C-alpha cells in the first residue's frame, strides 16, 4: 500500500481486493491526531486526507521535543519531513533513533530532513522544474525539491540562471521543457520568475528569497516585483520553499493523473 495514499486510492485498493478491510481501516484511522506530552497535536493523517506529507517546522523547537515529535509522527504515519532544522536538532534526533529501524535523510543545503520507517512514495509521473536566479537561492529551492520528491514527483533543476547573465537561462530551459510546472526562486530584484513565465506554456510559481540588502532588502523587493509581474505567475511568501514545492507537486500530480 502506498505510504501517501489518498482516500480515493484507499477505496480503489479495497474495491480491487489489493488491501483488506482492516488495512483500509488502519489507514483511515490515521486521520486521528496524536498528542506529544501535552505540547503538540500531530496530524498523522495528512497524507491520507490531502495527498501530501506532514511537515514539521523545526525552527524554535527544543531539540528533544523536536525529536519526540518526529519519532511519534514517523511511527504512526511512516514518513515525516522537517524543515528549518538546526545542527543541534539533527544531533538530538540521531541520538534518539539510535539503532531503531527508522532512517534519517538529512539534506543540509535545504536545512531539512526526512525520517522514515517506510520507503519513499512511488513516482507519480508528475514532473516539477525548479530554477534559481543565483546560488544564494539554492537553499530555498532545495526545500521545494525535497517536498516535491516526497510527493512522488520527478524534479529537474537549473540553478544560477538569473538575469545578471540572462544567456544562461535559455540553454537551461531546454532540459526542463517537459515539466508540468515551474518553481522559480529569486532574491534581489526577483525578476526571473516573470521572465520564465513569458517563455514557457506551463504554470510558474515564484518564490522570493531573502537575499539582497539596503532598501527593501531581505526578499521584500523580490516579493513586490513578482506580485507586480506583467506575465502570469503565482507567488508564495518569502523563503516559502515548502509551500512552492507542495503546490507545484499538486499541480504536476493532477496533470499526471489525467494523462
Backbone as CSV, one residue per row, in Angstrom:
resi,resn,N_x,N_y,N_z,CA_x,CA_y,CA_z,C_x,C_y,C_z
1,UNK,0.849,-1.191,0.000,0.000,0.000,0.000,0.881,1.236,0.000
2,UNK,0.543,2.206,-0.826,1.353,3.419,-0.929,1.376,4.163,0.386
3,UNK,2.566,4.659,0.833,2.634,5.373,2.100,1.918,6.707,2.063
4,UNK,1.636,7.248,0.871,0.949,8.519,0.757,-0.364,8.364,0.008
5,UNK,-1.047,7.255,0.252,-2.304,7.004,-0.446,-3.368,8.017,-0.046
6,UNK,-4.160,8.468,-1.017,-5.293,9.331,-0.718,-6.485,8.457,-0.371
7,UNK,-7.537,9.078,0.134,-8.740,8.327,0.461,-9.304,7.632,-0.784
8,UNK,-9.256,8.314,-1.924,-9.740,7.698,-3.165,-8.923,6.448,-3.511
9,UNK,-7.582,6.560,-3.356,-6.716,5.413,-3.630,-7.056,4.245,-2.705
10,UNK,-7.277,4.550,-1.432,-7.603,3.502,-0.474,-8.888,2.775,-0.850
11,UNK,-9.897,3.545,-1.256,-11.161,2.936,-1.645,-10.989,2.062,-2.881
12,UNK,-10.192,2.533,-3.842,-9.949,1.726,-5.044,-9.210,0.436,-4.695
13,UNK,-8.206,0.550,-3.806,-7.448,-0.644,-3.430,-8.330,-1.650,-2.697
14,UNK,-9.219,-1.162,-1.841,-10.119,-2.068,-1.129,-11.098,-2.714,-2.104
15,UNK,-11.648,-1.935,-3.034,-12.577,-2.451,-4.026,-11.922,-3.518,-4.912
16,UNK,-10.638,-3.277,-5.259,-9.923,-4.213,-6.125,-9.361,-5.415,-5.381
17,UNK,-9.482,-5.387,-4.055,-9.013,-6.513,-3.271,-7.525,-6.521,-2.990
18,UNK,-6.841,-5.408,-3.248,-5.398,-5.362,-3.004,-5.067,-5.075,-1.548
19,UNK,-6.029,-4.548,-0.802,-5.854,-4.392,0.642,-7.105,-4.920,1.331
20,UNK,-6.957,-5.301,2.581,-8.079,-5.836,3.341,-8.865,-4.700,3.978
21,UNK,-10.015,-5.057,4.505,-10.828,-4.062,5.210,-10.064,-3.496,6.407
22,UNK,-9.351,-4.366,7.123,-8.588,-3.912,8.282,-7.469,-2.953,7.876
23,UNK,-6.812,-3.236,6.741,-5.747,-2.341,6.274,-6.306,-0.978,5.881
24,UNK,-7.441,-0.980,5.194,-8.075,0.279,4.817,-8.493,1.060,6.059
25,UNK,-9.070,0.344,7.034,-9.493,0.991,8.272,-8.296,1.582,9.003
26,UNK,-7.185,0.848,9.022,-5.997,1.345,9.696,-5.466,2.615,9.075
27,UNK,-5.512,2.686,7.728,-5.042,3.889,7.048,-5.963,5.072,7.331
28,UNK,-7.274,4.815,7.305,-8.223,5.890,7.571,-8.121,6.353,9.021
29,UNK,-7.811,5.426,9.915,-7.631,5.802,11.319,-6.506,6.806,11.478
30,UNK,-5.615,6.869,10.497,-4.532,7.841,10.533,-5.005,9.274,10.493
31,UNK,-6.295,9.480,10.251,-6.838,10.833,10.283,-6.888,11.387,11.703
32,UNK,-6.702,10.532,12.655,-6.756,11.000,14.038,-5.496,11.786,14.416
33,UNK,-5.575,12.476,15.514,-4.481,13.315,15.994,-3.726,12.581,17.092
34,UNK,-2.393,12.654,17.027,-1.552,12.091,18.086,-0.981,13.231,18.922
35,UNK,-1.059,13.101,20.237,-0.557,14.143,21.133,0.821,13.760,21.658
36,UNK,1.672,14.760,21.840,3.015,14.550,22.374,3.172,15.373,23.639
37,UNK,3.178,14.686,24.771,3.458,15.300,26.068,2.639,16.567,26.316
38,UNK,1.428,16.611,25.792,0.580,17.764,26.009,1.050,19.020,25.306
39,UNK,2.075,18.921,24.448,2.623,20.119,23.798,2.304,20.190,22.321
40,UNK,2.123,19.065,21.662,1.920,19.064,20.216,0.785,18.130,19.847
41,UNK,0.045,18.512,18.834,-1.017,17.674,18.281,-0.643,17.392,16.831
42,UNK,-0.283,16.151,16.545,0.308,15.787,15.269,-0.755,15.245,14.332
43,UNK,-0.806,15.802,13.138,-1.775,15.392,12.121,-1.216,14.181,11.378
44,UNK,-1.450,12.996,11.918,-0.879,11.789,11.341,-1.580,11.350,10.061
45,UNK,-2.707,11.957,9.736,-3.466,11.536,8.557,-3.400,12.494,7.392
46,UNK,-2.490,13.457,7.422,-2.462,14.448,6.342,-2.229,13.800,4.973
47,UNK,-1.321,12.815,4.920,-1.024,12.171,3.642,-2.248,11.472,3.072
48,UNK,-3.047,10.842,3.946,-4.254,10.163,3.500,-5.305,11.168,3.051
49,UNK,-5.444,12.236,3.818,-6.516,13.198,3.568,-6.202,14.157,2.421
50,UNK,-4.971,14.624,2.356,-4.613,15.696,1.421,-3.653,15.270,0.319
51,UNK,-3.083,14.070,0.432,-2.136,13.635,-0.584,-0.765,14.274,-0.466
52,UNK,-0.490,14.915,0.649,0.836,15.486,0.865,1.315,15.125,2.266
53,UNK,2.610,14.992,2.455,3.120,14.562,3.759,3.017,15.664,4.813
54,UNK,3.046,15.239,6.060,3.120,16.188,7.161,4.533,16.757,7.231
55,UNK,4.624,18.046,7.469,5.921,18.712,7.560,5.998,19.458,8.892
56,UNK,7.047,19.179,9.625,7.264,19.816,10.923,8.204,21.001,10.743
57,UNK,7.787,22.182,11.185,8.671,23.341,11.204,9.529,23.240,12.457
58,UNK,10.812,22.951,12.265,11.703,22.719,13.412,12.124,24.014,14.097
59,UNK,12.069,25.095,13.387,12.554,26.382,13.892,11.904,26.729,15.230
60,UNK,12.722,27.010,16.223,12.225,27.421,17.532,11.874,26.292,18.476
61,UNK,11.983,25.047,18.039,11.625,23.925,18.900,12.840,23.417,19.663
62,UNK,12.631,23.056,20.917,13.673,22.418,21.710,14.101,21.123,21.026
63,UNK,15.403,20.838,20.943,15.864,19.646,20.224,15.229,18.342,20.687
64,UNK,15.052,18.173,21.996,14.461,16.934,22.496,12.974,16.837,22.158
65,UNK,12.265,17.961,22.271,10.850,17.974,21.906,10.701,17.717,20.407
66,UNK,11.568,18.339,19.620,11.564,18.120,18.175,11.743,16.641,17.841
67,UNK,12.705,16.006,18.493,12.965,14.590,18.237,11.755,13.732,18.592
68,UNK,11.103,14.043,19.710,9.924,13.279,20.126,8.789,13.423,19.116
69,UNK,8.575,14.638,18.633,7.530,14.877,17.635,7.806,14.077,16.369
70,UNK,9.043,14.123,15.895,9.398,13.430,14.659,9.222,11.921,14.793
71,UNK,9.674,11.370,15.891,9.588,9.922,16.087,8.136,9.477,16.229
72,UNK,7.343,10.248,16.976,5.933,9.911,17.154,5.199,9.910,15.816
73,UNK,5.447,10.952,15.024,4.751,11.034,13.741,5.197,9.934,12.789
74,UNK,6.507,9.691,12.717,7.014,8.680,11.790,6.533,7.290,12.169
75,UNK,6.466,7.012,13.456,5.972,5.717,13.911,4.524,5.511,13.486
76,UNK,3.727,6.586,13.521,2.314,6.481,13.178,2.068,6.507,11.672
77,UNK,2.802,7.371,10.951,2.481,7.615,9.539,3.485,7.038,8.554
78,UNK,4.649,6.662,9.014,5.626,6.040,8.124,6.736,6.946,7.658
79,UNK,6.414,8.231,7.406,7.425,9.189,6.966,7.064,10.563,7.518
80,UNK,8.074,11.373,7.797,7.833,12.729,8.279,8.983,13.624,7.828
81,UNK,8.656,14.813,7.390,9.640,15.794,6.926,9.755,16.897,7.964
82,UNK,10.954,17.420,8.126,11.170,18.585,8.971,11.935,19.633,8.176
83,UNK,11.529,20.889,8.299,12.217,21.985,7.640,12.814,22.931,8.675
84,UNK,13.777,23.733,8.220,14.465,24.719,9.069,15.068,24.054,10.309
85,UNK,15.758,22.937,10.083,16.350,22.218,11.207,17.734,22.784,11.534
86,UNK,18.091,22.715,12.787,19.405,23.162,13.248,20.314,21.949,13.446
87,UNK,21.623,22.135,13.464,22.532,21.018,13.733,22.248,20.343,15.071
88,UNK,21.852,21.135,16.067,21.549,20.572,17.385,20.333,19.655,17.322
89,UNK,19.344,20.027,16.527,18.153,19.192,16.391,18.465,17.902,15.645
90,UNK,19.318,17.992,14.641,19.712,16.786,13.913,20.449,15.828,14.837
91,UNK,21.350,16.369,15.652,22.102,15.541,16.594,21.172,14.856,17.587
92,UNK,20.222,15.620,18.140,19.284,15.059,19.112,18.456,13.944,18.485
93,UNK,18.036,14.130,17.242,17.231,13.113,16.574,18.059,11.867,16.282
94,UNK,19.283,12.034,15.837,20.158,10.880,15.583,20.360,10.065,16.858
95,UNK,20.557,10.751,17.972,20.778,10.052,19.237,19.532,9.295,19.680
96,UNK,18.356,9.878,19.432,17.111,9.244,19.867,16.772,8.012,19.033
97,UNK,17.010,8.060,17.723,16.619,6.913,16.899,17.611,5.766,17.038
98,UNK,18.889,6.079,17.370,19.874,5.044,17.655,19.873,3.928,16.633
99,UNK,19.689,2.714,17.126,19.732,1.527,16.264,18.335,1.044,15.882
100,UNK,17.347,1.932,15.938,15.984,1.550,15.564,15.896,1.360,14.053
101,UNK,14.723,0.963,13.609,14.510,0.739,12.172,14.248,2.033,11.413
102,UNK,14.227,3.156,12.114,13.975,4.431,11.449,15.239,4.908,10.726
103,UNK,15.056,5.472,9.547,16.176,6.008,8.775,16.059,7.522,8.680
104,UNK,17.202,8.200,8.706,17.224,9.654,8.663,17.999,10.113,7.432
105,UNK,17.341,10.924,6.621,17.955,11.507,5.425,18.042,13.009,5.636
106,UNK,19.241,13.499,5.957,19.436,14.918,6.247,19.934,15.631,5.007
107,UNK,19.189,16.633,4.551,19.569,17.424,3.379,20.103,18.774,3.864
108,UNK,21.395,18.861,4.071,21.983,20.069,4.664,21.724,21.326,3.841
109,UNK,21.864,21.300,2.486,21.605,22.536,1.731,20.189,23.072,1.931
110,UNK,19.231,22.173,2.130,17.834,22.570,2.309,17.495,22.869,3.763
111,UNK,18.396,22.548,4.681,18.120,22.625,6.116,16.861,21.825,6.454
112,UNK,16.779,20.637,5.873,15.592,19.803,6.024,16.007,18.346,6.133
113,UNK,15.080,17.515,6.608,15.360,16.086,6.710,14.085,15.290,6.577
114,UNK,14.269,14.005,6.283,13.158,13.058,6.227,13.461,11.921,7.188
115,UNK,12.539,11.651,8.098,12.634,10.494,8.987,11.636,9.471,8.488
116,UNK,12.061,8.216,8.349,11.178,7.246,7.696,11.304,5.855,8.299
117,UNK,10.195,5.132,8.266,10.195,3.692,8.511,9.600,2.963,7.308
118,UNK,9.116,3.720,6.325,8.574,3.179,5.089,9.354,3.734,3.909
119,UNK,9.348,3.057,2.767,10.058,3.570,1.596,9.415,4.834,1.050
120,UNK,10.158,5.536,0.216,9.641,6.750,-0.418,8.435,6.417,-1.280
121,UNK,7.538,7.378,-1.487,6.359,7.116,-2.308,6.742,6.769,-3.740
122,UNK,5.903,5.979,-4.385,6.131,5.638,-5.781,6.042,6.890,-6.648
123,UNK,6.772,6.877,-7.767,6.737,8.017,-8.670,5.337,8.181,-9.256
124,UNK,4.865,9.398,-9.246,3.506,9.700,-9.696,3.424,9.971,-11.187
125,UNK,4.559,10.279,-11.805,4.566,10.717,-13.196,4.593,12.219,-13.326
126,UNK,4.382,12.931,-12.221,4.447,14.385,-12.242,5.888,14.869,-12.335
127,UNK,6.102,15.934,-13.089,7.447,16.482,-13.274,7.450,17.950,-12.866
128,UNK,8.333,18.297,-11.941,8.478,19.668,-11.446,9.859,20.189,-11.825
129,UNK,9.905,21.361,-12.421,11.173,22.020,-12.721,11.416,23.112,-11.693
130,UNK,12.648,23.187,-11.179,12.995,24.216,-10.204,14.217,24.978,-10.701
131,UNK,14.096,26.298,-10.752,15.198,27.162,-11.178,15.518,28.160,-10.084
132,UNK,16.762,28.600,-10.049,17.135,29.698,-9.159,17.866,30.772,-9.952
133,UNK,17.704,31.997,-9.479,18.428,33.113,-10.105,19.907,33.046,-9.757
134,UNK,20.227,32.778,-8.478,21.619,32.726,-8.039,21.870,31.557,-7.114
135,UNK,23.117,31.381,-6.739,23.452,30.272,-5.849,22.938,30.512,-4.429
136,UNK,22.728,31.764,-4.044,22.193,32.052,-2.714,20.744,31.604,-2.568
137,UNK,20.088,31.349,-3.678,18.684,30.932,-3.652,18.519,29.421,-3.578
138,UNK,19.626,28.686,-3.662,19.550,27.224,-3.732,18.956,26.622,-2.466
139,UNK,19.232,27.197,-1.307,18.713,26.644,-0.047,17.186,26.561,-0.070
140,UNK,16.532,27.583,-0.612,15.073,27.589,-0.698,14.602,26.620,-1.778
141,UNK,15.323,26.590,-2.893,14.974,25.669,-3.982,15.075,24.216,-3.530
142,UNK,16.079,23.908,-2.730,16.259,22.526,-2.278,15.165,22.106,-1.296
143,UNK,14.635,23.058,-0.543,13.490,22.750,0.312,12.287,22.390,-0.553
144,UNK,12.059,23.162,-1.614,10.963,22.865,-2.537,11.176,21.513,-3.210
145,UNK,12.412,21.227,-3.555,12.728,19.956,-4.222,12.395,18.767,-3.323
146,UNK,12.781,18.847,-2.061,12.528,17.746,-1.139,11.039,17.458,-1.018
147,UNK,10.238,18.492,-0.881,8.799,18.302,-0.722,8.191,17.680,-1.975
148,UNK,8.575,18.193,-3.134,8.024,17.670,-4.385,8.401,16.206,-4.584
149,UNK,9.638,15.850,-4.243,10.060,14.451,-4.362,9.295,13.567,-3.395
150,UNK,9.034,14.064,-2.187,8.282,13.284,-1.209,6.811,13.123,-1.613
151,UNK,6.361,13.923,-2.559,5.009,13.785,-3.084,5.001,12.997,-4.387
152,UNK,6.124,12.338,-4.690,6.177,11.411,-5.811,6.613,11.991,-7.135
153,UNK,7.014,13.246,-7.158,7.357,13.887,-8.425,8.822,13.676,-8.803
154,UNK,9.068,13.666,-10.097,10.430,13.801,-10.613,10.758,15.286,-10.606
155,UNK,11.935,15.645,-10.108,12.331,17.052,-10.043,13.554,17.284,-10.915
156,UNK,13.454,18.266,-11.786,14.571,18.672,-12.630,14.984,20.085,-12.230
157,UNK,16.272,20.343,-12.162,16.741,21.631,-11.654,17.675,22.333,-12.628
158,UNK,17.697,23.659,-12.508,18.669,24.503,-13.204,18.949,25.687,-12.288
159,UNK,20.132,25.713,-11.719,20.459,26.731,-10.738,21.430,27.778,-11.309
160,UNK,21.341,28.989,-10.754,22.234,30.101,-11.109,22.048,30.514,-12.570
161,UNK,20.804,30.828,-12.930,20.499,31.226,-14.307,19.787,32.581,-14.342
162,UNK,20.150,33.479,-13.428,19.448,34.748,-13.277,19.760,35.781,-14.331
163,UNK,19.090,36.929,-14.185,19.115,37.955,-15.224,20.450,38.683,-15.331
164,UNK,21.328,38.536,-14.343,22.654,39.157,-14.464,23.453,38.550,-15.612
165,UNK,23.074,37.352,-16.014,23.663,36.687,-17.181,22.562,35.905,-17.868
166,UNK,21.623,36.625,-18.469,20.376,36.011,-18.932,20.598,34.943,-19.992
167,UNK,21.745,34.991,-20.680,22.029,33.979,-21.696,22.117,32.575,-21.092
168,UNK,22.365,32.480,-19.773,22.442,31.177,-19.111,21.087,30.488,-19.056
169,UNK,20.028,31.268,-19.072,18.689,30.727,-18.896,18.236,29.886,-20.081
170,UNK,18.515,30.339,-21.277,17.918,29.717,-22.458,18.392,28.281,-22.662
171,UNK,19.678,28.034,-22.488,20.159,26.653,-22.621,19.639,25.786,-21.484
172,UNK,19.496,26.375,-20.282,18.985,25.617,-19.137,17.541,25.183,-19.350
173,UNK,16.735,26.025,-19.977,15.323,25.700,-20.177,15.121,24.503,-21.096
174,UNK,16.071,24.237,-21.977,15.915,23.130,-22.918,15.734,21.798,-22.202
175,UNK,16.410,21.627,-21.082,16.293,20.383,-20.344,15.082,20.310,-19.437
176,UNK,14.282,21.375,-19.402,13.151,21.445,-18.476,11.800,21.532,-19.174
177,UNK,11.809,21.575,-20.483,10.582,21.838,-21.238,9.482,20.820,-20.948
178,UNK,9.844,19.580,-20.626,8.834,18.560,-20.369,8.164,18.658,-19.016
179,UNK,8.553,19.614,-18.183,7.974,19.733,-16.843,6.529,20.192,-16.907
180,UNK,5.753,19.802,-15.922,4.347,20.200,-15.841,4.178,21.549,-15.155
181,UNK,5.156,21.945,-14.356,5.071,23.195,-13.595,6.485,23.648,-13.257
182,UNK,6.671,24.958,-13.149,7.984,25.525,-12.863,7.948,26.280,-11.528
183,UNK,8.938,26.028,-10.690,9.159,26.796,-9.476,10.423,27.629,-9.707
184,UNK,10.322,28.937,-9.512,11.457,29.822,-9.795,11.747,30.659,-8.559
185,UNK,12.932,30.457,-7.972,13.332,31.164,-6.752,14.321,32.267,-7.100
186,UNK,14.084,33.462,-6.568,14.964,34.592,-6.856,14.914,35.608,-5.731
187,UNK,16.071,36.147,-5.394,16.163,37.236,-4.437,16.444,38.547,-5.156
188,UNK,17.092,39.479,-4.447,17.400,40.788,-5.003,16.158,41.416,-5.641
189,UNK,16.186,41.680,-6.950,15.042,42.330,-7.604,13.968,41.324,-8.032
190,UNK,14.259,40.021,-7.961,13.245,38.983,-8.182,12.633,38.952,-9.566
191,UNK,13.425,39.189,-10.599,12.882,39.292,-11.950,12.674,37.951,-12.642
192,UNK,13.461,36.951,-12.291,13.497,35.706,-13.060,12.145,35.023,-13.237
193,UNK,11.280,34.904,-12.218,10.008,34.206,-12.439,9.164,34.827,-13.549
194,UNK,9.127,36.144,-13.627,8.343,36.801,-14.673,8.905,36.498,-16.046
195,UNK,10.225,36.431,-16.154,10.842,36.120,-17.448,10.530,34.685,-17.858
196,UNK,10.672,33.750,-16.916,10.375,32.352,-17.224,8.913,32.205,-17.634
197,UNK,8.024,32.886,-16.932,6.600,32.804,-17.245,6.302,33.298,-18.652
198,UNK,7.124,34.214,-19.147,6.938,34.719,-20.502,7.536,33.825,-21.569
199,UNK,8.195,32.738,-21.158,8.869,31.859,-22.109,8.282,30.454,-22.172
200,UNK,7.524,30.034,-21.150,7.012,28.664,-21.109,5.488,28.664,-21.065
201,UNK,4.889,27.548,-21.493,3.432,27.424,-21.507,2.946,26.540,-20.371
202,UNK,3.593,26.662,-19.224,3.241,25.890,-18.036,3.067,26.846,-16.854
203,UNK,2.363,26.412,-15.792,2.247,27.267,-14.605,3.616,27.566,-14.003
204,UNK,3.788,28.785,-13.530,5.033,29.207,-12.895,4.717,29.709,-11.489
205,UNK,5.486,29.234,-10.525,5.339,29.660,-9.128,6.599,30.421,-8.743
206,UNK,6.454,31.679,-8.397,7.586,32.498,-8.000,7.830,32.414,-6.501
207,UNK,9.095,32.269,-6.121,9.472,32.214,-4.708,10.469,33.333,-4.417
208,UNK,10.050,34.408,-3.765,11.011,35.440,-3.381,11.923,34.927,-2.271
209,UNK,13.201,35.216,-2.391,14.198,34.720,-1.437,14.807,35.897,-0.685
210,UNK,15.090,35.687,0.588,15.563,36.778,1.454,17.038,37.085,1.242
211,UNK,17.425,37.280,-0.007,18.750,37.811,-0.323,18.575,39.242,-0.815
212,UNK,19.642,40.012,-0.749,19.563,41.423,-1.082,19.759,42.267,0.155
213,UNK,20.041,43.538,-0.044,20.354,44.409,1.091,19.884,45.818,0.784
214,UNK,19.976,46.675,1.788,19.540,48.060,1.612,18.035,48.169,1.543
215,UNK,17.560,49.167,0.788,16.133,49.456,0.691,15.368,48.241,0.173
216,UNK,14.363,47.826,0.895,13.521,46.677,0.565,14.338,45.410,0.344
217,UNK,15.378,45.236,1.150,16.192,44.029,1.084,15.497,42.852,1.737
218,UNK,16.241,41.769,1.907,15.758,40.552,2.576,14.499,39.985,1.933
219,UNK,14.387,40.113,0.610,13.283,39.493,-0.102,12.082,40.380,-0.354
220,UNK,12.032,41.553,0.254,10.857,42.406,0.094,10.742,42.939,-1.337
221,UNK,11.844,43.379,-1.922,11.811,43.875,-3.305,11.442,42.744,-4.261
222,UNK,11.987,41.542,-3.997,11.670,40.397,-4.853,10.183,40.066,-4.792
223,UNK,9.616,40.089,-3.598,8.187,39.809,-3.437,7.352,40.840,-4.185
224,UNK,7.683,42.127,-4.011,6.924,43.177,-4.682,7.024,43.048,-6.201
225,UNK,8.223,42.750,-6.685,8.423,42.595,-8.128,7.577,41.463,-8.693
226,UNK,7.565,40.313,-8.008,6.795,39.173,-8.500,5.297,39.454,-8.468
227,UNK,4.838,40.159,-7.434,3.418,40.485,-7.349,2.996,41.453,-8.448
228,UNK,3.937,42.259,-8.945,3.649,43.230,-9.997,3.951,42.694,-11.388
229,UNK,4.238,41.411,-11.505,4.624,40.836,-12.792,3.541,41.044,-13.848
230,UNK,3.983,41.388,-15.069,3.031,41.532,-16.177,2.809,40.203,-16.891
231,UNK,3.620,39.195,-16.584,3.345,37.842,-17.079,2.655,37.068,-15.966
232,UNK,2.001,35.978,-16.327,1.122,35.278,-15.379,1.923,34.315,-14.520
233,UNK,1.889,34.509,-13.217,2.506,33.576,-12.285,1.836,33.673,-10.924
234,UNK,1.976,32.616,-10.134,1.560,32.639,-8.739,2.780,32.906,-7.885
235,UNK,2.566,33.515,-6.724,3.678,33.898,-5.862,3.416,33.419,-4.440
236,UNK,4.416,32.810,-3.824,4.312,32.409,-2.425,5.106,33.397,-1.562
237,UNK,5.104,33.183,-0.284,5.759,34.104,0.639,7.286,33.991,0.547
238,UNK,7.965,34.910,1.177,9.428,34.948,1.163,9.993,33.671,1.789
239,UNK,10.907,33.030,1.064,11.599,31.807,1.513,10.672,30.603,1.686
240,UNK,9.472,30.658,1.114,8.488,29.581,1.334,8.711,28.426,0.358
241,UNK,9.860,27.770,0.472,10.167,26.642,-0.397,9.186,25.504,-0.239
242,UNK,8.798,25.215,0.999,7.833,24.137,1.242,6.533,24.394,0.499
243,UNK,5.987,25.591,0.643,4.713,25.910,0.013,4.805,25.782,-1.504
244,UNK,5.877,26.312,-2.073,6.049,26.256,-3.527,6.193,24.816,-4.010
245,UNK,6.993,24.020,-3.304,7.196,22.637,-3.710,5.935,21.813,-3.621
246,UNK,5.167,21.998,-2.542,3.928,21.237,-2.363,2.880,21.640,-3.388
247,UNK,2.767,22.935,-3.640,1.794,23.420,-4.622,2.155,22.919,-6.019
248,UNK,3.438,22.979,-6.343,3.889,22.500,-7.646,3.615,21.012,-7.804
249,UNK,3.867,20.235,-6.754,3.637,18.794,-6.818,2.156,18.478,-6.987
250,UNK,1.288,19.240,-6.332,-0.149,19.030,-6.511,-0.551,19.227,-7.971
251,UNK,-0.021,20.286,-8.579,-0.336,20.563,-9.983,0.195,19.436,-10.875
252,UNK,1.467,19.097,-10.690,2.098,18.076,-11.539,1.403,16.727,-11.383
253,UNK,1.025,16.381,-10.175,0.360,15.086,-9.952,-1.040,15.053,-10.563
254,UNK,-1.732,16.187,-10.541,-3.046,16.250,-11.192,-2.906,16.049,-12.698
255,UNK,-1.877,16.674,-13.283,-1.653,16.509,-14.726,-1.327,15.057,-15.043
256,UNK,-0.465,14.450,-14.213,-0.076,13.060,-14.439,-1.271,12.116,-14.297
257,UNK,-2.152,12.397,-13.344,-3.342,11.565,-13.146,-4.276,11.608,-14.349
258,UNK,-4.322,12.783,-14.993,-5.240,12.956,-16.117,-4.657,12.482,-17.451
259,UNK,-3.356,12.179,-17.441,-2.698,11.790,-18.689,-3.128,10.406,-19.156
